C-alpha cells in the first residue's frame, strides 16, 4: 500500500458530501440509534435467567451486568477514539487494515460476510418468523416469513442510507418503548418476590466457596459480554456520517451508556419480581414478569415486543455490514461489482443484496445456529485485535510527535493503555473460553480463516498481475 496523504482537518472532512462516493447523511442521533440497535436484540429478554443460573447471589448477578457494562463502556471509548482517528468507510475493517496488514482486515470481512453477520441475520429472521406464526396464528413456514422480512429490509436499505437509518431508528424507538413497558409494569404492578424464595437462593449461595462464586462470575461474564456486543458495527457507516469525527464517537458513548442503563433496569426488575430462584428456573424471564402482572395478555404483548426487537436488530445488521464488503471491493480484494454504487441513492446496492441473499440461504439451510458456533471465538478475536489497534496507532502517533508532528484534539480513551489492555484481555478471554468449551467448532472456525487466507492471496495475486500489465503498456 502507498503511504496515505495527510489527513484533512476535521472541519474540512465534515464538509465533504461523500466518502468513496457514499452519501454523508447521518448525524449523531442516527449513530446513537444504530449503536443501540446493534446491541439490543432478543437477548435482553432472556439473558438475565442465563446469568442467574451461574450466580445464586442477587448482588453477584447485578455485579455481572455492571462489570459487563463497564467493559462495554471502555470498548466504546476505544472505538470512539478510533472513529475520530480514522473516520473511514468500513470502520473496523479500516482499523485492522491500517494497523496490521490488509490480510487481517480481509479475513475479518470474509468471516463477517460468510458466517458472522449473515448467520446472525439468519437466526434473527427465523426467530421473527416463529414469533410471527405464533402471534398471527397463520399456518405458514417461519422460513418463508424470514425470507420475506430479509427481502423487505434489503429493499429499504437499497433506497439509500437515510432510508435504512430512518427505519432502523423507528424500530429502535419502538424497542425502547417495549423495554420501558417491561420495566414499568414489573416495577409498578409487581412487588418483590417472596422472602422464602430469596432465603433459599441466597442460603444456597452462602454455602458455596468463594472460589466457586468467582468461577460462577467468570462463567456468567461470557453471556453478559455477548449481550453487550454489537455496538462496534456502527463504525461501518463512518463514511456516511456528516461529521464522523464528532458524531460517531458521541453515538458510541451515548448509545452504550443508554444500553447499560436499560440492561441494569431489566435485570433488576426481573430479579425483583421473580427472585433469584425463580429467575434461574425460567427460560423466558421477560414473559414470566409480564404474565405475573397481566396474565396471558401480558405474555403475548411482550412476545410482540420481542418480535419487533428482533426485526430491529436485523434492520441494523442489513444497514451497517455491507459497507465492509464495499470497502473490500474498493481495496481490490473482492469482486469489483460489490464496490458499485447506485448513482441515484449512492448506496452500495450490490453489497446489500449479496448479504441479504446469502443470509436467506443460511436461513433456509437450517444450520445457522451451528454455523455461528464455528466462528464465535474468531469473531471475538478480531474484536480484541481492533482494540489493540489503538495501541498501535498511539505508538505511531508518539513517534510522529517526536519528529515534530502535530497532535490533534480528538476524543481519547481514559487511562489508556490500562483500560485498552483490559478491554482486549476481556474479549480474548471470551475467545479462549469458547475454544475450550467447543474445540471442534473452533477448529472449523480456524478452517474458515485458512480458506479466507487462500482466497486473499488469490485476489492479491490478481491485483498484482493487473498492476504489472498496466505498467508495461
C-alpha positions as CSV (number, residue, x, y, z in Angstrom):
1,X,0.0,0.0,0.0
2,X,1.2,3.5,-0.7
3,X,1.6,6.0,2.1
4,X,-1.6,7.8,2.9
5,X,-1.9,11.5,2.3
6,X,-2.0,13.7,5.4
7,X,-5.5,13.7,7.0
8,X,-7.6,16.8,6.4
9,X,-8.7,19.0,9.2
10,X,-11.8,17.7,11.0
11,X,-14.0,20.6,9.8
12,X,-13.0,20.1,6.1
13,X,-13.6,16.3,6.5
14,X,-17.1,17.0,7.8
15,X,-18.0,19.2,4.9
16,X,-17.2,16.6,2.3
17,X,-20.5,15.3,0.8
18,X,-19.2,11.8,0.1
19,X,-16.6,9.3,1.1
20,X,-15.6,6.8,-1.6
21,X,-18.8,8.0,-3.3
22,X,-21.1,7.2,-0.3
23,X,-23.5,9.9,0.8
24,X,-22.8,11.6,4.1
25,X,-26.4,11.9,5.5
26,X,-26.2,10.5,9.1
27,X,-26.0,12.6,12.3
28,X,-25.4,11.9,16.0
29,X,-29.0,10.7,16.6
30,X,-28.7,8.2,13.7
31,X,-25.4,7.0,15.1
32,X,-26.9,6.6,18.6
33,X,-29.8,4.6,17.3
34,X,-27.5,2.4,15.2
35,X,-25.3,1.7,18.2
36,X,-28.2,0.7,20.4
37,X,-29.9,-1.2,17.7
38,X,-26.7,-3.3,17.2
39,X,-26.7,-4.3,20.8
40,X,-30.4,-4.8,21.7
41,X,-32.0,-7.8,20.1
42,X,-33.9,-10.6,21.8
43,X,-31.1,-11.5,24.2
44,X,-32.0,-8.9,26.9
45,X,-35.4,-10.6,27.3
46,X,-33.8,-14.0,28.1
47,X,-30.2,-13.5,29.3
48,X,-31.0,-12.5,32.9
49,X,-32.0,-16.1,33.5
50,X,-28.8,-17.4,31.9
51,X,-26.8,-15.3,34.3
52,X,-28.9,-16.3,37.3
53,X,-28.2,-19.9,36.7
54,X,-24.5,-19.2,37.2
55,X,-24.8,-17.0,40.2
56,X,-27.1,-17.5,43.2
57,X,-26.5,-14.2,44.9
58,X,-28.5,-11.2,43.7
59,X,-25.5,-9.0,44.4
60,X,-23.3,-11.1,42.1
61,X,-26.0,-11.2,39.4
62,X,-26.2,-7.4,39.3
63,X,-22.4,-7.1,39.6
64,X,-22.0,-9.2,36.5
65,X,-24.2,-6.9,34.4
66,X,-22.4,-3.8,35.9
67,X,-18.9,-5.2,35.1
68,X,-20.1,-6.1,31.6
69,X,-21.4,-2.6,31.1
70,X,-18.1,-1.1,32.3
71,X,-16.1,-3.2,29.9
72,X,-18.5,-2.2,27.1
73,X,-18.1,1.4,28.0
74,X,-14.3,1.1,27.9
75,X,-14.7,-0.5,24.5
76,X,-16.9,2.3,23.4
77,X,-14.2,4.8,24.3
78,X,-11.6,2.8,22.4
79,X,-13.8,2.7,19.3
80,X,-14.8,6.3,19.7
81,X,-11.1,7.3,19.6
82,X,-10.5,5.0,16.6
83,X,-13.5,6.6,14.9
84,X,-12.2,10.1,15.4
85,X,-8.7,9.0,14.3
86,X,-9.8,7.1,11.2
87,X,-13.4,8.1,10.0
88,X,-13.2,5.8,7.0
89,X,-15.6,3.6,5.1
90,X,-15.8,0.2,6.8
91,X,-14.8,1.4,10.2
92,X,-13.4,-1.7,12.0
93,X,-12.2,-3.1,8.7
94,X,-10.2,0.0,8.1
95,X,-8.7,0.0,11.6
96,X,-7.5,-3.6,11.1
97,X,-6.1,-2.9,7.6
98,X,-4.1,0.2,8.6
99,X,-2.9,-1.2,12.0
100,X,-1.7,-4.6,10.9
101,X,-1.9,-5.8,7.3
102,X,-4.6,-5.9,4.6
103,X,-5.0,-9.7,5.1
104,X,-6.1,-9.2,8.7
105,X,-8.9,-6.8,7.5
106,X,-9.8,-9.1,4.7
107,X,-10.2,-12.1,7.0
108,X,-12.4,-10.1,9.2
109,X,-14.6,-9.1,6.3
110,X,-14.5,-12.7,4.9
111,X,-15.9,-14.2,8.2
112,X,-18.3,-11.3,8.6
113,X,-20.0,-12.0,5.2
114,X,-19.6,-15.8,5.2
115,X,-21.0,-16.6,8.6
116,X,-20.8,-14.0,11.4
117,X,-23.1,-11.2,10.2
118,X,-25.2,-13.3,7.8
119,X,-25.5,-16.2,10.3
120,X,-26.8,-13.7,12.9
121,X,-29.2,-12.2,10.4
122,X,-30.5,-15.7,9.5
123,X,-31.0,-16.5,13.2
124,X,-32.8,-13.2,13.9
125,X,-35.0,-13.7,10.8
126,X,-36.0,-17.2,11.8
127,X,-36.8,-16.1,15.4
128,X,-39.0,-13.4,14.0
129,X,-40.7,-15.9,11.7
130,X,-41.6,-18.2,14.6
131,X,-43.0,-15.2,16.6
132,X,-45.0,-14.1,13.6
133,X,-46.6,-17.5,13.2
134,X,-47.3,-17.8,16.9
135,X,-48.8,-14.4,17.3
136,X,-50.8,-14.3,14.0
137,X,-52.0,-17.9,14.0
138,X,-51.3,-18.1,10.3
139,X,-50.2,-21.6,9.1
140,X,-47.1,-20.6,7.2
141,X,-43.5,-21.7,7.3
142,X,-41.3,-19.5,9.5
143,X,-38.6,-19.7,6.9
144,X,-40.8,-18.1,4.3
145,X,-41.5,-15.2,6.7
146,X,-37.8,-14.9,7.4
147,X,-37.1,-14.6,3.6
148,X,-39.8,-12.0,3.1
149,X,-38.5,-10.0,6.0
150,X,-34.9,-10.1,4.7
151,X,-36.1,-9.1,1.3
152,X,-38.2,-6.1,2.5
153,X,-35.4,-4.7,4.7
154,X,-32.8,-5.3,2.0
155,X,-35.0,-3.3,-0.4
156,X,-35.4,-0.5,2.1
157,X,-31.6,-0.2,2.5
158,X,-31.1,-0.2,-1.3
159,X,-33.1,3.0,-1.4
160,X,-30.3,4.8,0.5
161,X,-28.6,5.1,3.8
162,X,-31.0,7.6,5.2
163,X,-34.0,5.4,4.3
164,X,-32.4,2.5,6.1
165,X,-31.4,4.6,9.0
166,X,-34.9,6.0,9.4
167,X,-36.5,2.6,9.5
168,X,-33.8,1.5,12.0
169,X,-34.4,4.5,14.2
170,X,-38.1,3.9,14.2
171,X,-37.7,0.2,15.2
172,X,-35.1,1.2,17.9
173,X,-37.5,3.7,19.4
174,X,-40.2,1.0,19.5
175,X,-37.8,-1.3,21.2
176,X,-37.1,1.4,23.8
177,X,-40.9,1.6,24.4
178,X,-41.1,-2.2,24.9
179,X,-38.3,-2.2,27.4
180,X,-39.8,0.8,29.2
181,X,-43.1,-1.1,29.4
182,X,-41.4,-4.2,30.8
183,X,-39.6,-2.2,33.5
184,X,-42.6,0.0,34.3
185,X,-45.1,-2.9,34.6
186,X,-42.6,-5.1,36.6
187,X,-41.8,-2.3,39.0
188,X,-45.3,-0.8,39.5
189,X,-47.6,-3.8,39.3
190,X,-45.4,-6.4,41.0
191,X,-43.9,-6.4,44.4
192,X,-40.7,-8.1,45.4
193,X,-40.6,-11.9,45.1
194,X,-41.5,-13.9,48.2
195,X,-38.9,-13.8,51.0
196,X,-38.9,-17.6,51.1
197,X,-37.6,-17.7,47.5
198,X,-34.9,-15.2,48.4
199,X,-33.8,-17.1,51.5
200,X,-33.5,-20.4,49.6
201,X,-31.5,-18.8,46.8
202,X,-29.2,-16.7,49.0
203,X,-28.7,-19.5,51.5
204,X,-27.6,-21.9,48.8
205,X,-25.2,-19.2,47.6
206,X,-23.7,-18.8,51.1
207,X,-22.8,-22.4,51.3
208,X,-20.7,-22.2,48.2
209,X,-17.0,-21.4,48.5
210,X,-15.8,-18.0,47.5
211,X,-13.8,-19.6,44.7
212,X,-17.0,-21.1,43.3
213,X,-18.6,-17.7,43.3
214,X,-15.6,-16.3,41.4
215,X,-15.8,-19.1,38.9
216,X,-19.5,-18.6,38.5
217,X,-19.0,-14.8,38.0
218,X,-16.3,-15.5,35.3
219,X,-18.7,-18.0,33.6
220,X,-21.6,-15.6,33.7
221,X,-19.5,-12.9,32.1
222,X,-19.5,-14.8,28.8
223,X,-23.2,-14.3,28.1
224,X,-23.1,-10.8,29.6
225,X,-20.3,-9.6,27.3
226,X,-22.0,-11.2,24.3
227,X,-25.2,-9.4,25.3
228,X,-23.3,-6.1,25.3
229,X,-21.7,-6.8,21.9
230,X,-22.8,-5.4,18.6
231,X,-22.2,-1.6,19.0
232,X,-18.9,-1.9,17.1
233,X,-20.9,-2.4,13.8
234,X,-21.8,1.3,13.9
235,X,-18.2,2.1,12.9
236,X,-19.0,0.5,9.5
237,X,-21.0,3.6,8.4
238,X,-18.3,6.1,9.2
239,X,-18.1,7.1,5.6
240,X,-21.8,8.2,5.6
241,X,-21.6,10.3,8.8
242,X,-21.9,14.1,8.2
243,X,-19.3,14.8,10.8
244,X,-17.7,11.4,11.6
245,X,-15.0,12.7,13.9
246,X,-17.7,14.3,16.2
247,X,-20.9,12.3,15.7
248,X,-19.8,8.7,15.7
249,X,-17.9,9.0,19.0
250,X,-20.9,10.7,20.5
251,X,-23.2,8.0,19.2
252,X,-20.9,5.2,20.5
253,X,-20.8,6.7,24.0
254,X,-24.4,7.8,24.3
255,X,-25.6,4.5,22.8
256,X,-23.6,2.2,25.1
257,X,-24.4,4.2,28.2
258,X,-28.1,4.1,27.3
259,X,-27.9,0.3,26.9
260,X,-26.1,-0.1,30.2
261,X,-28.9,1.7,32.0
262,X,-31.6,-0.4,30.2
263,X,-29.9,-3.7,30.8
264,X,-29.4,-3.0,34.5
265,X,-33.0,-1.9,34.8
266,X,-34.4,-5.0,33.1
267,X,-32.1,-7.3,35.1
268,X,-33.1,-5.7,38.4
269,X,-36.9,-5.8,37.6
270,X,-36.7,-9.5,36.6
271,X,-34.7,-10.3,39.8
272,X,-37.0,-8.3,42.0
273,X,-40.2,-9.8,40.5
274,X,-39.1,-13.4,40.2
275,X,-36.4,-13.8,42.9
276,X,-33.1,-15.5,42.3
277,X,-34.6,-19.0,42.2
278,X,-37.5,-18.1,40.0
279,X,-35.3,-16.2,37.6
280,X,-32.9,-19.1,37.3
281,X,-35.8,-21.5,36.8
282,X,-37.3,-19.8,33.7
283,X,-36.0,-19.6,30.2
284,X,-38.2,-16.5,29.4
285,X,-37.9,-14.1,32.3
286,X,-39.5,-11.1,30.5
287,X,-42.5,-13.2,29.6
288,X,-42.7,-14.5,33.2
289,X,-42.7,-11.0,34.6
290,X,-45.4,-9.8,32.2
291,X,-47.5,-13.0,32.7
292,X,-47.4,-12.4,36.5
293,X,-48.5,-8.8,36.0
294,X,-51.1,-9.0,33.2
295,X,-51.7,-12.7,32.6
296,X,-51.5,-14.3,29.2
297,X,-52.3,-10.9,27.6
298,X,-49.1,-9.6,29.1
299,X,-47.1,-12.6,27.8
300,X,-48.4,-12.0,24.3
301,X,-47.7,-8.3,24.5
302,X,-44.1,-8.9,25.4
303,X,-43.8,-11.6,22.7
304,X,-44.9,-8.9,20.2
305,X,-42.2,-6.6,21.6
306,X,-39.5,-9.3,21.3
307,X,-40.6,-9.8,17.7
308,X,-40.2,-6.1,16.9
309,X,-36.9,-6.0,18.8
310,X,-35.6,-8.9,16.6
311,X,-36.6,-7.1,13.4
312,X,-34.8,-4.0,14.7
313,X,-31.6,-5.9,15.2
314,X,-32.0,-7.4,11.7
315,X,-32.5,-4.0,10.2
316,X,-29.3,-2.6,11.9
317,X,-27.3,-5.6,10.5
318,X,-28.6,-5.0,7.0
319,X,-27.8,-1.3,7.2
320,X,-24.2,-1.5,8.5
321,X,-22.2,-4.5,7.4
322,X,-22.4,-4.1,3.5
323,X,-20.1,-1.1,3.9
324,X,-17.3,-3.6,4.9
325,X,-17.8,-5.6,1.7
326,X,-17.9,-2.4,-0.3
327,X,-14.6,-1.3,1.3
328,X,-13.1,-4.7,0.5
329,X,-14.1,-4.3,-3.2
330,X,-12.7,-0.8,-3.4
331,X,-9.4,-2.2,-1.9
332,X,-9.3,-4.7,-4.8
333,X,-9.6,-7.8,-2.7
334,X,-13.2,-8.7,-3.5
335,X,-15.5,-8.7,-6.5
336,X,-15.4,-5.4,-8.3
337,X,-19.1,-5.3,-8.7
338,X,-19.6,-5.3,-4.9
339,X,-18.0,-1.8,-4.9
340,X,-20.6,-0.4,-7.2
341,X,-22.8,2.5,-6.0
342,X,-26.3,3.3,-7.3
343,X,-25.8,6.7,-8.9
344,X,-29.2,7.9,-7.6
345,X,-29.2,6.7,-3.9
346,X,-25.4,6.4,-3.5
347,X,-26.0,3.1,-1.7
348,X,-23.8,0.0,-2.2
349,X,-26.7,-1.9,-3.7
350,X,-24.7,-5.0,-4.8
351,X,-23.1,-5.4,-1.4
352,X,-26.5,-5.1,0.3
353,X,-28.2,-7.6,-2.0
354,X,-25.3,-10.0,-1.7
355,X,-25.6,-10.0,2.0
356,X,-29.4,-10.4,2.0
357,X,-29.3,-13.3,-0.5
358,X,-26.6,-15.2,1.5
359,X,-28.4,-14.6,4.8
360,X,-31.6,-16.1,3.3
361,X,-29.7,-19.1,2.0
362,X,-28.3,-19.7,5.5
363,X,-31.7,-19.4,7.0
364,X,-33.2,-21.9,4.6
365,X,-30.3,-24.3,5.3
366,X,-31.5,-24.7,8.9
367,X,-27.9,-24.8,10.2
368,X,-27.4,-21.1,11.2
369,X,-27.0,-21.9,14.9
370,X,-24.2,-24.4,14.2
371,X,-22.6,-22.0,11.7
372,X,-22.5,-19.3,14.3
373,X,-20.8,-21.6,16.8
374,X,-18.0,-22.2,14.3
375,X,-16.8,-18.6,14.4
376,X,-17.7,-17.2,17.8
377,X,-14.2,-17.4,19.0
378,X,-12.8,-16.0,15.8
379,X,-15.2,-13.0,15.8
380,X,-14.2,-12.1,19.4
381,X,-10.6,-12.5,18.4
382,X,-11.0,-9.7,15.8
383,X,-12.8,-7.6,18.4
384,X,-9.8,-7.8,20.6
385,X,-7.4,-7.1,17.7
386,X,-9.3,-4.0,16.9
387,X,-9.0,-2.8,20.5
388,X,-5.2,-3.5,20.3
389,X,-5.0,-1.4,17.1
390,X,-5.4,1.7,19.2
391,X,-2.1,0.9,20.9
392,X,-0.5,0.5,17.5
393,X,-1.9,3.9,16.3
394,X,-0.9,5.6,19.6
395,X,2.7,4.4,19.2
396,X,2.9,5.6,15.7
397,X,1.5,8.9,16.8
398,X,4.1,9.2,19.5
399,X,6.9,8.6,17.0
400,X,5.4,11.2,14.7
401,X,5.1,13.7,17.6
402,X,8.8,13.1,18.5
403,X,9.7,14.1,14.9
404,X,7.7,17.3,15.2
405,X,4.2,16.1,14.0
406,X,1.1,17.9,15.2
407,X,-1.1,16.4,17.9
408,X,-4.9,16.7,17.3
409,X,-7.6,17.3,19.9
410,X,-9.8,14.2,19.3
411,X,-11.5,12.3,22.0
412,X,-9.1,10.0,23.9
413,X,-9.7,6.8,25.8
414,X,-9.4,7.5,29.6
415,X,-6.4,5.8,31.4
416,X,-5.0,4.4,28.2
417,X,-3.3,1.9,27.8
418,X,-4.5,0.3,31.0
419,X,-8.2,0.4,30.0
420,X,-7.4,-0.6,26.4
421,X,-5.5,-3.6,27.6
422,X,-8.3,-4.5,30.0
423,X,-10.8,-4.4,27.1
424,X,-8.5,-6.6,24.9
425,X,-7.9,-9.1,27.6
426,X,-11.7,-9.4,28.4
427,X,-12.6,-10.0,24.8
428,X,-9.8,-12.6,24.2
429,X,-10.8,-14.3,27.5
430,X,-14.2,-15.0,25.9
431,X,-12.4,-16.3,22.8
432,X,-10.3,-18.7,24.9
433,X,-13.4,-19.8,26.9
434,X,-15.3,-20.6,23.7
435,X,-12.4,-22.6,22.3
436,X,-12.1,-24.6,25.5
437,X,-15.8,-25.3,25.6
438,X,-16.3,-26.0,21.9
439,X,-12.9,-27.2,20.5
440,X,-14.4,-28.9,17.4
441,X,-16.4,-25.8,16.4
442,X,-13.4,-23.6,17.0
443,X,-11.4,-25.9,14.7
444,X,-13.9,-25.4,11.9
445,X,-13.6,-21.6,12.5
446,X,-9.9,-21.8,12.0
447,X,-10.6,-23.7,8.8
448,X,-12.8,-20.8,7.6
449,X,-9.9,-18.4,8.3
450,X,-7.5,-20.7,6.4
451,X,-9.7,-20.8,3.3
452,X,-10.0,-17.0,3.6
453,X,-6.2,-16.6,3.6
454,X,-6.0,-18.6,0.4
455,X,-8.7,-16.5,-1.2
456,X,-7.0,-13.3,-0.2
457,X,-3.7,-14.3,-1.8
458,X,-5.5,-15.2,-5.0
459,X,-7.2,-11.8,-5.0
460,X,-3.9,-10.1,-4.2
461,X,-2.1,-12.0,-6.9
462,X,-4.7,-10.9,-9.5
463,X,-4.3,-7.3,-8.4
464,X,-0.5,-7.5,-8.7
465,X,-0.8,-9.1,-12.2
466,X,-3.2,-6.3,-13.3
467,X,-0.9,-3.7,-12.0
468,X,2.1,-5.2,-13.8
469,X,0.3,-5.3,-17.1
470,X,-0.8,-1.7,-16.6
471,X,2.8,-0.6,-16.1
472,X,4.1,-2.5,-19.1
473,X,1.7,-0.9,-21.6
